[in-house]
Amino acid sequence: MSDKAALIKEKNDLIQQMLEMQKQFIDHEQKNGISGKDYYYSQDGLLKDYRQKYMDMAMKVVDLSHEIVGSSRF
């Protein structure tokens, strides 16, 4: 597998993980409701580190996309 193919696979894997996180979040929200306080400050369960983890994954996808096409976001 070429370096570019490996980067594309890594990016696609991250996107799939993010989609699964979104599905879990929506399921949780529909079953339990989510207040802003829960979303921003929850210390347990699904929401504990959700925002930060999702944002980190999203930025990694952006970085991989730039690396794949040979550009820079800076």
PQR file with spaces between the fields and no chain letter, atoms N, CA, C, O and H, PARSE charges and radii, in Angstrom:
ATOM       1  N    MET     1       0.842   -1.172    0.000 -0.4000 1.5000
ATOM       2  CA   MET     1       0.000    0.000    0.000 -0.0000 2.0000
ATOM       3  C    MET     1       0.891    1.240    0.000  0.5500 1.7000
ATOM       4  O    MET     1       1.847    1.325    0.770 -0.5500 1.4000
ATOM       5  N    SER     2       0.574    2.187   -0.857 -0.4000 1.5000
ATOM       6  CA   SER     2       1.379    3.406   -0.921 -0.0000 2.0000
ATOM       7  C    SER     2       1.096    4.297    0.289  0.5500 1.7000
ATOM       8  O    SER     2       0.110    4.112    1.002 -0.5500 1.4000
ATOM       9  H    SER     2      -0.203    2.118   -1.482  0.4000 1.0000
ATOM      10  N    ASP     3       1.976    5.255    0.497 -0.4000 1.5000
ATOM      11  CA   ASP     3       1.776    6.193    1.599 -0.0000 2.0000
ATOM      12  C    ASP     3       0.456    6.929    1.451  0.5500 1.7000
ATOM      13  O    ASP     3      -0.272    7.118    2.425 -0.5500 1.4000
ATOM      14  H    ASP     3       2.778    5.405   -0.082  0.4000 1.0000
ATOM      15  N    LYS     4       0.148    7.349    0.214 -0.4000 1.5000
ATOM      16  CA   LYS     4      -1.094    8.071   -0.034 -0.0000 2.0000
ATOM      17  C    LYS     4      -2.296    7.175    0.264  0.5500 1.7000
ATOM      18  O    LYS     4      -3.266    7.626    0.872 -0.5500 1.4000
ATOM      19  H    LYS     4       0.739    7.195   -0.578  0.4000 1.0000
ATOM      20  N    ALA     5      -2.239    5.932   -0.152 -0.4000 1.5000
ATOM      21  CA   ALA     5      -3.335    4.993    0.113 -0.0000 2.0000
ATOM      22  C    ALA     5      -3.509    4.775    1.612  0.5500 1.7000
ATOM      23  O    ALA     5      -4.633    4.669    2.102 -0.5500 1.4000
ATOM      24  H    ALA     5      -1.451    5.565   -0.646  0.4000 1.0000
ATOM      25  N    ALA     6      -2.397    4.711    2.337 -0.4000 1.5000
ATOM      26  CA   ALA     6      -2.460    4.536    3.792 -0.0000 2.0000
ATOM      27  C    ALA     6      -3.095    5.754    4.455  0.5500 1.7000
ATOM      28  O    ALA     6      -3.875    5.617    5.398 -0.5500 1.4000
ATOM      29  H    ALA     6      -1.484    4.797    1.939  0.4000 1.0000
ATOM      30  N    LEU     7      -2.763    6.938    3.964 -0.4000 1.5000
ATOM      31  CA   LEU     7      -3.352    8.165    4.505 -0.0000 2.0000
ATOM      32  C    LEU     7      -4.858    8.207    4.227  0.5500 1.7000
ATOM      33  O    LEU     7      -5.644    8.584    5.097 -0.5500 1.4000
ATOM      34  H    LEU     7      -2.130    7.049    3.198  0.4000 1.0000
ATOM      35  N    ILE     8      -5.248    7.825    3.031 -0.4000 1.5000
ATOM      36  CA   ILE     8      -6.665    7.803    2.671 -0.0000 2.0000
ATOM      37  C    ILE     8      -7.411    6.805    3.548  0.5500 1.7000
ATOM      38  O    ILE     8      -8.516    7.088    4.012 -0.5500 1.4000
ATOM      39  H    ILE     8      -4.610    7.519    2.324  0.4000 1.0000
ATOM      40  N    LYS     9      -6.818    5.650    3.772 -0.4000 1.5000
ATOM      41  CA   LYS     9      -7.457    4.644    4.626 -0.0000 2.0000
ATOM      42  C    LYS     9      -7.606    5.167    6.046  0.5500 1.7000
ATOM      43  O    LYS     9      -8.662    5.010    6.658 -0.5500 1.4000
ATOM      44  H    LYS     9      -5.921    5.420    3.395  0.4000 1.0000
ATOM      45  N    GLU    10      -6.561    5.784    6.572 -0.4000 1.5000
ATOM      46  CA   GLU    10      -6.623    6.338    7.925 -0.0000 2.0000
ATOM      47  C    GLU    10      -7.715    7.394    8.021  0.5500 1.7000
ATOM      48  O    GLU    10      -8.479    7.419    8.986 -0.5500 1.4000
ATOM      49  H    GLU    10      -5.702    5.911    6.075  0.4000 1.0000
ATOM      50  N    LYS    11      -7.787    8.271    7.012 -0.4000 1.5000
ATOM      51  CA   LYS    11      -8.818    9.313    6.994 -0.0000 2.0000
ATOM      52  C    LYS    11     -10.210    8.694    6.954  0.5500 1.7000
ATOM      53  O    LYS    11     -11.093    9.106    7.706 -0.5500 1.4000
ATOM      54  H    LYS    11      -7.166    8.250    6.228  0.4000 1.0000
ATOM      55  N    ASN    12     -10.411    7.717    6.091 -0.4000 1.5000
ATOM      56  CA   ASN    12     -11.718    7.063    5.978 -0.0000 2.0000
ATOM      57  C    ASN    12     -12.097    6.336    7.263  0.5500 1.7000
ATOM      58  O    ASN    12     -13.264    6.340    7.656 -0.5500 1.4000
ATOM      59  H    ASN    12      -9.694    7.382    5.480  0.4000 1.0000
ATOM      60  N    ASP    13     -11.118    5.710    7.923 -0.4000 1.5000
ATOM      61  CA   ASP    13     -11.379    5.041    9.194 -0.0000 2.0000
ATOM      62  C    ASP    13     -11.823    6.045   10.262  0.5500 1.7000
ATOM      63  O    ASP    13     -12.749    5.777   11.027 -0.5500 1.4000
ATOM      64  H    ASP    13     -10.170    5.707    7.604  0.4000 1.0000
ATOM      65  N    LEU    14     -11.157    7.201   10.308 -0.4000 1.5000
ATOM      66  CA   LEU    14     -11.542    8.241   11.258 -0.0000 2.0000
ATOM      67  C    LEU    14     -12.958    8.743   10.980  0.5500 1.7000
ATOM      68  O    LEU    14     -13.742    8.950   11.906 -0.5500 1.4000
ATOM      69  H    LEU    14     -10.405    7.419    9.686  0.4000 1.0000
ATOM      70  N    ILE    15     -13.275    8.936    9.716 -0.4000 1.5000
ATOM      71  CA   ILE    15     -14.616    9.396    9.347 -0.0000 2.0000
ATOM      72  C    ILE    15     -15.664    8.382    9.789  0.5500 1.7000
ATOM      73  O    ILE    15     -16.719    8.765   10.296 -0.5500 1.4000
ATOM      74  H    ILE    15     -12.638    8.768    8.963  0.4000 1.0000
ATOM      75  N    GLN    16     -15.389    7.111    9.606 -0.4000 1.5000
ATOM      76  CA   GLN    16     -16.336    6.081   10.044 -0.0000 2.0000
ATOM      77  C    GLN    16     -16.514    6.109   11.562  0.5500 1.7000
ATOM      78  O    GLN    16     -17.628    5.948   12.059 -0.5500 1.4000
ATOM      79  H    GLN    16     -14.532    6.800    9.195  0.4000 1.0000
ATOM      80  N    GLN    17     -15.427    6.310   12.291 -0.4000 1.5000
ATOM      81  CA   GLN    17     -15.517    6.411   13.751 -0.0000 2.0000
ATOM      82  C    GLN    17     -16.344    7.625   14.161  0.5500 1.7000
ATOM      83  O    GLN    17     -17.144    7.555   15.093 -0.5500 1.4000
ATOM      84  H    GLN    17     -14.522    6.441   11.887  0.4000 1.0000
ATOM      85  N    MET    18     -16.144    8.736   13.460 -0.4000 1.5000
ATOM      86  CA   MET    18     -16.894    9.948   13.756 -0.0000 2.0000
ATOM      87  C    MET    18     -18.384    9.753   13.474  0.5500 1.7000
ATOM      88  O    MET    18     -19.229   10.218   14.239 -0.5500 1.4000
ATOM      89  H    MET    18     -15.494    8.793   12.703  0.4000 1.0000
ATOM      90  N    LEU    19     -18.703    9.070   12.382 -0.4000 1.5000
ATOM      91  CA   LEU    19     -20.104    8.795   12.068 -0.0000 2.0000
ATOM      92  C    LEU    19     -20.740    7.915   13.141  0.5500 1.7000
ATOM      93  O    LEU    19     -21.898    8.115   13.507 -0.5500 1.4000
ATOM      94  H    LEU    19     -18.016    8.692   11.760  0.4000 1.0000
ATOM      95  N    GLU    20     -19.987    6.947   13.639 -0.4000 1.5000
ATOM      96  CA   GLU    20     -20.498    6.094   14.709 -0.0000 2.0000
ATOM      97  C    GLU    20     -20.700    6.908   15.990  0.5500 1.7000
ATOM      98  O    GLU    20     -21.687    6.713   16.699 -0.5500 1.4000
ATOM      99  H    GLU    20     -19.046    6.785   13.341  0.4000 1.0000
ATOM     100  N    MET    21     -19.777    7.812   16.285 -0.4000 1.5000
ATOM     101  CA   MET    21     -19.933    8.684   17.448 -0.0000 2.0000
ATOM     102  C    MET    21     -21.191    9.541   17.311  0.5500 1.7000
ATOM     103  O    MET    21     -21.938    9.713   18.274 -0.5500 1.4000
ATOM     104  H    MET    21     -18.976    7.972   15.709  0.4000 1.0000
ATOM     105  N    GLN    22     -21.425   10.078   16.107 -0.4000 1.5000
ATOM     106  CA   GLN    22     -22.618   10.889   15.871 -0.0000 2.0000
ATOM     107  C    GLN    22     -23.884   10.071   16.095  0.5500 1.7000
ATOM     108  O    GLN    22     -24.842   10.550   16.701 -0.5500 1.4000
ATOM     109  H    GLN    22     -20.819    9.939   15.324  0.4000 1.0000
ATOM     110  N    LYS    23     -23.881    8.835   15.602 -0.4000 1.5000
ATOM     111  CA   LYS    23     -25.040    7.956   15.765 -0.0000 2.0000
ATOM     112  C    LYS    23     -25.295    7.701   17.250  0.5500 1.7000
ATOM     113  O    LYS    23     -26.435    7.779   17.709 -0.5500 1.4000
ATOM     114  H    LYS    23     -23.103    8.446   15.110  0.4000 1.0000
ATOM     115  N    GLN    24     -24.242    7.398   17.995 -0.4000 1.5000
ATOM     116  CA   GLN    24     -24.387    7.155   19.431 -0.0000 2.0000
ATOM     117  C    GLN    24     -24.901    8.405   20.147  0.5500 1.7000
ATOM     118  O    GLN    24     -25.746    8.314   21.038 -0.5500 1.4000
ATOM     119  H    GLN    24     -23.317    7.334   17.623  0.4000 1.0000
ATOM     120  N    PHE    25     -24.389    9.562   19.755 -0.4000 1.5000
ATOM     121  CA   PHE    25     -24.811   10.819   20.359 -0.0000 2.0000
ATOM     122  C    PHE    25     -26.297   11.062   20.098  0.5500 1.7000
ATOM     123  O    PHE    25     -27.043   11.408   21.015 -0.5500 1.4000
ATOM     124  H    PHE    25     -23.703    9.636   19.031  0.4000 1.0000
ATOM     125  N    ILE    26     -26.725   10.881   18.852 -0.4000 1.5000
ATOM     126  CA   ILE    26     -28.133   11.093   18.491 -0.0000 2.0000
ATOM     127  C    ILE    26     -29.033   10.115   19.240  0.5500 1.7000
ATOM     128  O    ILE    26     -30.084   10.501   19.751 -0.5500 1.4000
ATOM     129  H    ILE    26     -26.119   10.600   18.108  0.4000 1.0000
ATOM     130  N    ASP    27     -28.618    8.849   19.305 -0.4000 1.5000
ATOM     131  CA   ASP    27     -29.393    7.853   20.055 -0.0000 2.0000
ATOM     132  C    ASP    27     -29.522    8.259   21.518  0.5500 1.7000
ATOM     133  O    ASP    27     -30.608    8.189   22.094 -0.5500 1.4000
ATOM     134  H    ASP    27     -27.764    8.536   18.890  0.4000 1.0000
ATOM     135  N    HIS    28     -28.414    8.681   22.113 -0.4000 1.5000
ATOM     136  CA   HIS    28     -28.419    9.112   23.521 -0.0000 2.0000
ATOM     137  C    HIS    28     -29.331   10.326   23.702  0.5500 1.7000
ATOM     138  O    HIS    28     -30.115   10.386   24.649 -0.5500 1.4000
ATOM     139  H    HIS    28     -27.532    8.738   21.645  0.4000 1.0000
ATOM     140  N    GLU    29     -29.224   11.281   22.796 -0.4000 1.5000
ATOM     141  CA   GLU    29     -30.029   12.501   22.879 -0.0000 2.0000
ATOM     142  C    GLU    29     -31.526   12.179   22.766  0.5500 1.7000
ATOM     143  O    GLU    29     -32.339   12.732   23.507 -0.5500 1.4000
ATOM     144  H    GLU    29     -28.587   11.232   22.026  0.4000 1.0000
ATOM     145  N    GLN    30     -31.881   11.297   21.850 -0.4000 1.5000
ATOM     146  CA   GLN    30     -33.285   10.950   21.660 -0.0000 2.0000
ATOM     147  C    GLN    30     -33.850   10.181   22.854  0.5500 1.7000
ATOM     148  O    GLN    30     -35.024   10.337   23.187 -0.5500 1.4000
ATOM     149  H    GLN    30     -31.221   10.848   21.248  0.4000 1.0000
ATOM     150  N    LYS    31     -33.040    9.365   23.492 -0.4000 1.5000
ATOM     151  CA   LYS    31     -33.505    8.571   24.632 -0.0000 2.0000
ATOM     152  C    LYS    31     -33.508    9.371   25.936  0.5500 1.7000
ATOM     153  O    LYS    31     -34.414    9.220   26.756 -0.5500 1.4000
ATOM     154  H    LYS    31     -32.086    9.238   23.221  0.4000 1.0000
ATOM     155  N    ASN    32     -32.502   10.215   26.126 -0.4000 1.5000
ATOM     156  CA   ASN    32     -32.305   10.869   27.415 -0.0000 2.0000
ATOM     157  C    ASN    32     -32.417   12.386   27.387  0.5500 1.7000
ATOM     158  O    ASN    32     -32.540   13.024   28.432 -0.5500 1.4000
ATOM     159  H    ASN    32     -31.766   10.338   25.460  0.4000 1.0000
ATOM     160  N    GLY    33     -32.375   12.960   26.199 -0.4000 1.5000
ATOM     161  CA   GLY    33     -32.267   14.407   26.120 -0.0000 2.0000
ATOM     162  C    GLY    33     -30.879   14.833   26.554  0.5500 1.7000
ATOM     163  O    GLY    33     -30.200   14.112   27.285 -0.5500 1.4000
ATOM     164  H    GLY    33     -32.275   12.442   25.349  0.4000 1.0000
ATOM     165  N    ILE    34     -30.465   15.987   26.111 -0.4000 1.5000
ATOM     166  CA   ILE    34     -29.139   16.487   26.478 -0.0000 2.0000
ATOM     167  C    ILE    34     -29.255   17.988   26.692  0.5500 1.7000
ATOM     168  O    ILE    34     -29.659   18.727   25.795 -0.5500 1.4000
ATOM     169  H    ILE    34     -31.017   16.573   25.517  0.4000 1.0000
ATOM     170  N    SER    35     -28.901   18.422   27.873 -0.4000 1.5000
ATOM     171  CA   SER    35     -28.875   19.851   28.141 -0.0000 2.0000
ATOM     172  C    SER    35     -27.500   20.391   27.755  0.5500 1.7000
ATOM     173  O    SER    35     -26.543   19.632   27.600 -0.5500 1.4000
ATOM     174  H    SER    35     -28.572   17.822   28.602  0.4000 1.0000
ATOM     175  N    GLY    36     -27.418   21.678   27.608 -0.4000 1.5000
ATOM     176  CA   GLY    36     -26.122   22.294   27.335 -0.0000 2.0000
ATOM     177  C    GLY    36     -25.122   21.972   28.420  0.5500 1.7000
ATOM     178  O    GLY    36     -23.942   21.757   28.145 -0.5500 1.4000
ATOM     179  H    GLY    36     -28.195   22.295   27.733  0.4000 1.0000
ATOM     180  N    LYS    37     -25.599   21.940   29.668 -0.4000 1.5000
ATOM     181  CA   LYS    37     -24.727   21.606   30.801 -0.0000 2.0000
ATOM     182  C    LYS    37     -24.174   20.188   30.653  0.5500 1.7000
ATOM     183  O    LYS    37     -22.986   19.956   30.877 -0.5500 1.4000
ATOM     184  H    LYS    37     -26.558   22.115   29.891  0.4000 1.0000
ATOM     185  N    ASP    38     -25.041   19.237   30.273 -0.4000 1.5000
ATOM     186  CA   ASP    38     -24.584   17.861   30.059 -0.0000 2.0000
ATOM     187  C    ASP    38     -23.537   17.801   28.961  0.5500 1.7000
ATOM     188  O    ASP    38     -22.506   17.143   29.103 -0.5500 1.4000
ATOM     189  H    ASP    38     -26.006   19.426   30.091  0.4000 1.0000
ATOM     190  N    TYR    39     -23.811   18.491   27.875 -0.4000 1.5000
ATOM     191  CA   TYR    39     -22.940   18.437   26.708 -0.0000 2.0000
ATOM     192  C    TYR    39     -21.569   19.034   26.993  0.5500 1.7000
ATOM     193  O    TYR    39     -20.552   18.502   26.548 -0.5500 1.4000
ATOM     194  H    TYR    39     -24.649   19.025   27.760  0.4000 1.0000
ATOM     195  N    TYR    40     -21.540   20.124   27.727 -0.4000 1.5000
ATOM     196  CA   TYR    40     -20.274   20.810   27.975 -0.0000 2.0000
ATOM     197  C    TYR    40     -19.533   20.328   29.214  0.5500 1.7000
ATOM     198  O    TYR    40     -18.306   20.420   29.265 -0.5500 1.4000
ATOM     199  H    TYR    40     -22.367   20.556   28.089  0.4000 1.0000
ATOM     200  N    TYR    41     -20.249   19.815   30.219 -0.4000 1.5000
ATOM     201  CA   TYR    41     -19.598   19.543   31.496 -0.0000 2.0000
ATOM     202  C    TYR    41     -19.775   18.139   32.035  0.5500 1.7000
ATOM     203  O    TYR    41     -19.378   17.874   33.170 -0.5500 1.4000
ATOM     204  H    TYR    41     -21.245   19.741   30.178  0.4000 1.0000
ATOM     205  N    SER    42     -20.354   17.232   31.272 -0.4000 1.5000
ATOM     206  CA   SER    42     -20.585   15.880   31.766 -0.0000 2.0000
ATOM     207  C    SER    42     -19.265   15.225   32.172  0.5500 1.7000
ATOM     208  O    SER    42     -18.254   15.349   31.481 -0.5500 1.4000
ATOM     209  H    SER    42     -20.677   17.447   30.351  0.4000 1.0000
ATOM     210  N    GLN    43     -19.299   14.529   33.300 -0.4000 1.5000
ATOM     211  CA   GLN    43     -18.100   13.857   33.800 -0.0000 2.0000
ATOM     212  C    GLN    43     -18.207   12.342   33.740  0.5500 1.7000
ATOM     213  O    GLN    43     -17.381   11.632   34.314 -0.5500 1.4000
ATOM     214  H    GLN    43     -20.121   14.428   33.861  0.4000 1.0000
ATOM     215  N    ASP    44     -19.237   11.839   33.036 -0.4000 1.5000
ATOM     216  CA   ASP    44     -19.391   10.393   32.950 -0.0000 2.0000
ATOM     217  C    ASP    44     -20.075    9.999   31.643  0.5500 1.7000
ATOM     218  O    ASP    44     -20.664   10.829   30.952 -0.5500 1.4000
ATOM     219  H    ASP    44     -19.909   12.415   32.570  0.4000 1.0000
ATOM     220  N    GLY    45     -19.981    8.736   31.333 -0.4000 1.5000
ATOM     221  CA   GLY    45     -20.685    8.173   30.187 -0.0000 2.0000
ATOM     222  C    GLY    45     -20.222    8.700   28.838  0.5500 1.7000
ATOM     223  O    GLY    45     -19.105    9.197   28.692 -0.5500 1.4000
ATOM     224  H    GLY    45     -19.502    8.061   31.894  0.4000 1.0000
ATOM     225  N    LEU    46     -21.101    8.581   27.865 -0.4000 1.5000
ATOM     226  CA   LEU    46     -20.809    8.939   26.473 -0.0000 2.0000
ATOM     227  C    LEU    46     -20.286   10.363   26.317  0.5500 1.7000
ATOM     228  O    LEU    46     -19.385   10.607   25.515 -0.5500 1.4000
ATOM     229  H    LEU    46     -22.008    8.177   27.983  0.4000 1.0000
ATOM     230  N    LEU    47     -20.840   11.297   27.073 -0.4000 1.5000
ATOM     231  CA   LEU    47     -20.517   12.708   26.864 -0.0000 2.0000
ATOM     232  C    LEU    47     -19.249   13.181   27.555  0.5500 1.7000
ATOM     233  O    LEU    47     -18.815   14.311   27.331 -0.5500 1.4000
ATOM     234  H    LEU    47     -21.572   11.098   27.725  0.4000 1.0000
ATOM     235  N    LYS    48     -18.643   12.340   28.395 -0.4000 1.5000
ATOM     236  CA   LYS    48     -17.504   12.775   29.210 -0.0000 2.0000
ATOM     237  C    LYS    48     -16.450   13.516   28.389  0.5500 1.7000
ATOM     238  O    LYS    48     -16.101   14.649   28.723 -0.5500 1.4000
ATOM     239  H    LYS    48     -18.996   11.422   28.577  0.4000 1.0000
ATOM     240  N    ASP    49     -15.950   12.916   27.352 -0.4000 1.5000
ATOM     241  CA   ASP    49     -14.904   13.543   26.540 -0.0000 2.0000
ATOM     242  C    ASP    49     -15.331   13.688   25.081  0.5500 1.7000
ATOM     243  O    ASP    49     -14.488   13.878   24.204 -0.5500 1.4000
ATOM     244  H    ASP    49     -16.233   11.996   27.081  0.4000 1.0000
ATOM     245  N    TYR    50     -16.625   13.600   24.821 -0.4000 1.5000
ATOM     246  CA   TYR    50     -17.136   13.563   23.455 -0.0000 2.0000
ATOM     247  C    TYR    50     -16.668   14.746   22.612  0.5500 1.7000
ATOM     248  O    TYR    50     -16.098   14.562   21.537 -0.5500 1.4000
ATOM     249  H    TYR    50     -17.309   13.446   25.533  0.4000 1.0000
ATOM     250  N    ARG    51     -16.913   15.965   23.106 -0.4000 1.5000
ATOM     251  CA   ARG    51     -16.591   17.162   22.318 -0.0000 2.0000
ATOM     252  C    ARG    51     -15.119   17.211   21.937  0.5500 1.7000
ATOM     253  O    ARG    51     -14.781   17.433   20.774 -0.5500 1.4000
ATOM     254  H    ARG    51     -17.376   16.115   23.979  0.4000 1.0000
ATOM     255  N    GLN    52     -14.239   17.001   22.921 -0.4000 1.5000
ATOM     256  CA   GLN    52     -12.804   17.096   22.650 -0.0000 2.0000
ATOM     257  C    GLN    52     -12.342   15.984   21.714  0.5500 1.7000
ATOM     258  O    GLN    52     -11.587   16.228   20.773 -0.5500 1.4000
ATOM     259  H    GLN    52     -14.513   16.820   23.865  0.4000 1.0000
ATOM     260  N    LYS    53     -12.795   14.773   21.976 -0.4000 1.5000
ATOM     261  CA   LYS    53     -12.396   13.643   21.132 -0.0000 2.0000
ATOM     262  C    LYS    53     -12.865   13.853   19.694  0.5500 1.7000
ATOM     263  O    LYS    53     -12.104   13.630   18.752 -0.5500 1.4000
ATOM     264  H    LYS    53     -13.408   14.575   22.741  0.4000 1.0000
ATOM     265  N    TYR    54     -14.117   14.282   19.524 -0.4000 1.5000
ATOM     266  CA   TYR    54     -14.655   14.498   18.185 -0.0000 2.0000
ATOM     267  C    TYR    54     -13.884   15.613   17.470  0.5500 1.7000
ATOM     268  O    TYR    54     -13.548   15.485   16.292 -0.5500 1.4000
ATOM     269  H    TYR    54     -14.735   14.463   20.289  0.4000 1.0000
ATOM     270  N    MET    55     -13.608   16.703   18.186 -0.4000 1.5000
ATOM     271  CA   MET    55     -12.865   17.807   17.581 -0.0000 2.0000
ATOM     272  C    MET    55     -11.455   17.367   17.181  0.5500 1.7000
ATOM     273  O    MET    55     -10.973   17.729   16.108 -0.5500 1.4000
ATOM     274  H    MET    55     -13.880   16.807   19.142  0.4000 1.0000
ATOM     275  N    ASP    56     -10.797   16.591   18.036 -0.4000 1.5000
ATOM     276  CA   ASP    56      -9.459   16.097   17.713 -0.0000 2.0000
ATOM     277  C    ASP    56      -9.487   15.226   16.452  0.5500 1.7000
ATOM     278  O    ASP    56      -8.618   15.337   15.588 -0.5500 1.4000
ATOM     279  H    ASP    56     -11.188   16.297   18.908  0.4000 1.0000
ATOM     280  N    MET    57     -10.496   14.365   16.366 -0.4000 1.5000
ATOM     281  CA   MET    57     -10.619   13.499   15.189 -0.0000 2.0000
ATOM     282  C    MET    57     -10.887   14.331   13.942  0.5500 1.7000
ATOM     283  O    MET    57     -10.315   14.064   12.886 -0.5500 1.4000
ATOM     284  H    MET    57     -11.202   14.276   17.068  0.4000 1.0000
ATOM     285  N    ALA    58     -11.748   15.332   14.054 -0.4000 1.5000
ATOM     286  CA   ALA    58     -12.073   16.186   12.906 -0.0000 2.0000
ATOM     287  C    ALA    58     -10.828   16.927   12.411  0.5500 1.7000
ATOM     288  O    ALA    58     -10.607   17.036   11.205 -0.5500 1.4000
ATOM     289  H    ALA    58     -12.213   15.549   14.913  0.4000 1.0000
ATOM     290  N    MET    59     -10.025   17.429   13.333 -0.4000 1.5000
ATOM     291  CA   MET    59      -8.802   18.137   12.930 -0.0000 2.0000
ATOM     292  C    MET    59      -7.802   17.177   12.296  0.5500 1.7000
ATOM     293  O    MET    59      -7.082   17.560   11.373 -0.5500 1.4000
ATOM     294  H    MET    59     -10.204   17.340   14.313  0.4000 1.0000
ATOM     295  N    LYS    60      -7.747   15.951   12.770 -0.4000 1.5000
ATOM     296  CA   LYS    60      -6.866   14.941   12.160 -0.0000 2.0000
ATOM     297  C    LYS    60      -7.317   14.653   10.730  0.5500 1.7000
ATOM     298  O    LYS    60      -6.484   14.494    9.837 -0.5500 1.4000
ATOM     299  H    LYS    60      -8.331   15.640   13.519  0.4000 1.0000
ATOM     300  N    VAL    61      -8.637   14.587   10.506 -0.4000 1.5000
ATOM     301  CA   VAL    61      -9.157   14.377    9.153 -0.0000 2.0000
ATOM     302  C    VAL    61      -8.741   15.535    8.245  0.5500 1.7000
ATOM     303  O    VAL    61      -8.342   15.319    7.100 -0.5500 1.4000
ATOM     304  H    VAL    61      -9.313   14.717   11.231  0.4000 1.0000
ATOM     305  N    VAL    62      -8.833   16.754    8.754 -0.4000 1.5000
ATOM     306  CA   VAL    62      -8.413   17.928    7.973 -0.0000 2.0000
ATOM     307  C    VAL    62      -6.924   17.837    7.638  0.5500 1.7000
ATOM     308  O    VAL    62      -6.523   18.049    6.493 -0.5500 1.4000
ATOM     309  H    VAL    62      -9.157   16.929    9.683  0.4000 1.0000
ATOM     310  N    ASP    63      -6.110   17.522    8.645 -0.4000 1.5000
ATOM     311  CA   ASP    63      -4.668   17.411    8.431 -0.0000 2.0000
ATOM     312  C    ASP    63      -4.333   16.315    7.416  0.5500 1.7000
ATOM     313  O    ASP    63      -3.490   16.513    6.541 -0.5500 1.4000
ATOM     314  H    ASP    63      -6.436   17.350    9.575  0.4000 1.0000
ATOM     315  N    LEU    64      -4.993   15.164    7.534 -0.4000 1.5000
ATOM     316  CA   LEU    64      -4.760   14.076    6.584 -0.0000 2.0000
ATOM     317  C    LEU    64      -5.173   14.484    5.171  0.5500 1.7000
ATOM     318  O    LEU    64      -4.486   14.167    4.200 -0.5500 1.4000
ATOM     319  H    LEU    64      -5.678   15.003    8.245  0.4000 1.0000
ATOM     320  N    SER    65      -6.287   15.182    5.066 -0.4000 1.5000
ATOM     321  CA   SER    65      -6.752   15.630    3.747 -0.0000 2.0000
ATOM     322  C    SER    65      -5.723   16.542    3.095  0.5500 1.7000
ATOM     323  O    SER    65      -5.432   16.410    1.906 -0.5500 1.4000
ATOM     324  H    SER    65      -6.845   15.440    5.855  0.4000 1.0000
ATOM     325  N    HIS    66      -5.176   17.463    3.874 -0.4000 1.5000
ATOM     326  CA   HIS    66      -4.141   18.353    3.340 -0.0000 2.0000
ATOM     327  C    HIS    66      -2.894   17.562    2.945  0.5500 1.7000
ATOM     328  O    HIS    66      -2.288   17.823    1.906 -0.5500 1.4000
ATOM     329  H    HIS    66      -5.412   17.569    4.840  0.4000 1.0000
ATOM     330  N    GLU    67      -2.522   16.606    3.772 -0.4000 1.5000
ATOM     331  CA   GLU    67      -1.342   15.808    3.469 -0.0000 2.0000
ATOM     332  C    GLU    67      -1.544   14.984    2.185  0.5500 1.7000
ATOM     333  O    GLU    67      -0.623   14.844    1.380 -0.5500 1.4000
ATOM     334  H    GLU    67      -3.014   16.394    4.616  0.4000 1.0000
ATOM     335  N    ILE    68      -2.730   14.454    2.008 -0.4000 1.5000
ATOM     336  CA   ILE    68      -3.033   13.651    0.826 -0.0000 2.0000
ATOM     337  C    ILE    68      -2.881   14.473   -0.457  0.5500 1.7000
ATOM     338  O    ILE    68      -2.334   13.987   -1.447 -0.5500 1.4000
ATOM     339  H    ILE    68      -3.479   14.568    2.662  0.4000 1.0000
ATOM     340  N    VAL    69      -3.362   15.714   -0.436 -0.4000 1.5000
ATOM     341  CA   VAL    69      -3.300   16.535   -1.652 -0.0000 2.0000
ATOM     342  C    VAL    69      -2.048   17.411   -1.707  0.5500 1.7000
ATOM     343  O    VAL    69      -1.814   18.096   -2.703 -0.5500 1.4000
ATOM     344  H    VAL    69      -3.806   16.109    0.368  0.4000 1.0000
ATOM     345  N    GLY    70      -1.250   17.393   -0.651 -0.4000 1.5000
ATOM     346  CA   GLY    70       0.014   18.137   -0.658 -0.0000 2.0000
ATOM     347  C    GLY    70      -0.148   19.618   -0.381  0.5500 1.7000
ATOM     348  O    GLY    70       0.655   20.427   -0.847 -0.5500 1.4000
ATOM     349  H    GLY    70      -1.440   16.837    0.158  0.4000 1.0000
ATOM     350  N    SER    71      -1.166   19.980    0.364 -0.4000 1.5000
ATOM     351  CA   SER    71      -1.354   21.380    0.723 -0.0000 2.0000
ATOM     352  C    SER    71      -1.150   21.549    2.228  0.5500 1.7000
ATOM     353  O    SER    71      -0.781   20.601    2.922 -0.5500 1.4000
ATOM     354  H    SER    71      -1.817   19.323    0.743  0.4000 1.0000
ATOM     355  N    SER    72      -1.388   22.741    2.717 -0.4000 1.5000
ATOM     356  CA   SER    72      -1.247   23.003    4.144 -0.0000 2.0000
ATOM     357  C    SER    72      -2.402   23.873    4.610  0.5500 1.7000
ATOM     358  O    SER    72      -2.870   24.740    3.871 -0.5500 1.4000
ATOM     359  H    SER    72      -1.687   23.511    2.154  0.4000 1.0000
ATOM     360  N    ARG    73      -2.858   23.643    5.823 -0.4000 1.5000
ATOM     361  CA   ARG    73      -3.939   24.485    6.350 -0.0000 2.0000
ATOM     362  C    ARG    73      -3.385   25.715    7.033  0.5500 1.7000
ATOM     363  O    ARG    73      -4.156   26.536    7.530 -0.5500 1.4000
ATOM     364  H    ARG    73      -2.479   22.939    6.423  0.4000 1.0000
ATOM     365  N    PHE    74      -2.081   25.868    7.073 -0.4000 1.5000
ATOM     366  CA   PHE    74      -1.481   27.050    7.706 -0.0000 2.0000
ATOM     367  C    PHE    74      -0.856   27.932    6.679  0.5500 1.7000
ATOM     368  O    PHE    74      -0.299   28.976    7.018 -0.5500 1.4000
ATOM     369  H    PHE    74      -1.455   25.201    6.669  0.4000 1.0000
